[in-house]
Amino acid sequence: MNIFTADIIIAIMLIAIGNNPILRLLQSTGLDFLTSEIIIGLIVIVLVFLIHKFILKKIM
């Protein structure tokens, strides 16, 4: 499996698992839906970058 395919799978899993709880948390603080989704997207991008750099490069 290509390392970038693993990145895509990890990103989809992070969005599927973490979107709803983080969205509820951010909206309970008073943020609107669009701002909350942008913040979640940035969190997912940073997590995928860190997982790619520190974990996947060493494994594959």
KASUL-V392728 format. One record per residue. N is the residue number from 1. RES is the residue in three letters. PSI is psi in radians with two decimals (NA if undefined). Layout:
<<N	RES	PSI> <N	RES	PSI>>
This chain:
<<1	MET	2.41> <2	ASN	2.60> <3	ILE	-0.55> <4	PHE	-0.49> <5	THR	-0.69> <6	ALA	-0.65> <7	ASP	-0.75> <8	ILE	-0.75> <9	ILE	-0.74> <10	ILE	-0.72> <11	ALA	-0.75> <12	ILE	-0.72> <13	MET	-0.71> <14	LEU	-0.71> <15	ILE	-0.76> <16	ALA	-0.69> <17	ILE	-0.73> <18	GLY	-0.15> <19	ASN	-0.89> <20	ASN	-0.84> <21	PRO	-0.70> <22	ILE	-0.65> <23	LEU	-0.78> <24	ARG	-0.73> <25	LEU	-0.80> <26	LEU	-0.65> <27	GLN	-0.42> <28	SER	-0.34> <29	THR	-0.10> <30	GLY	0.05> <31	LEU	2.62> <32	ASP	3.03> <33	PHE	-0.81> <34	LEU	-0.76> <35	THR	-0.71> <36	SER	-0.75> <37	GLU	-0.61> <38	ILE	-0.74> <39	ILE	-0.74> <40	ILE	-0.72> <41	GLY	-0.74> <42	LEU	-0.69> <43	ILE	-0.76> <44	VAL	-0.73> <45	ILE	-0.77> <46	VAL	-0.75> <47	LEU	-0.73> <48	VAL	-0.71> <49	PHE	-0.80> <50	LEU	-0.71> <51	ILE	-0.72> <52	HIS	-0.80> <53	LYS	-0.78> <54	PHE	-0.41> <55	ILE	-0.96> <56	LEU	-0.62> <57	LYS	-0.56> <58	LYS	-0.52> <59	ILE	-0.79> <60	MET	NA>>
